[in-house]
Amino acid sequence: MHLHLKKGEKIYINGAVLRVDQRCSIELLNNVTFLLENHVMQAEKATTPLRQLYFVVQTMLMEPENAHLTRELYWHQSGCLHAALRSRDLLAGLTSADDCIKSQRYFEALKIIRNLYPVEARLLAGTAEREVA
């Protein structure tokens, strides 16, 4: 796999943080876990249930030595969401993310969760409108 990084960009590989000092390409020759900087969510941005779940999965990738602990947190949060959600789209996506977590495909789970943000936003906006009315 070839990755192209810009000057000053960070990449997280198997828990290590690397920053490149100039534009470069990296070829990953074996199976590694990585996150590009633009997919990393800062803690203060985890403001909705799905963003909080994303942050937990991201932590599994960035801190593999603690993945067993963050996996427990994931299952707790996922269980709470399954119990609270009524949206078929969100439940289906969450079930897919759960399957990825079971098989330790964390990057795939992140992608699934990110794709659910618009559905969550519509749901939260509808809830907010009902509370105001």
Buried (B, 14 or more C-beta within 10 A) or exposed (E): EEBEBEEEBBBBBEBEEEEBEEEEEBEEEEEEBBBEBEBBBEEEEBEBBBBBBBBBBBBBBBEBEEBEEBBEBBBEBBEEBEEEBEBEBBEEBBEBBBEBBEEEBBBBBBBBBBEBEEBBEEBEEEEEEEEEE
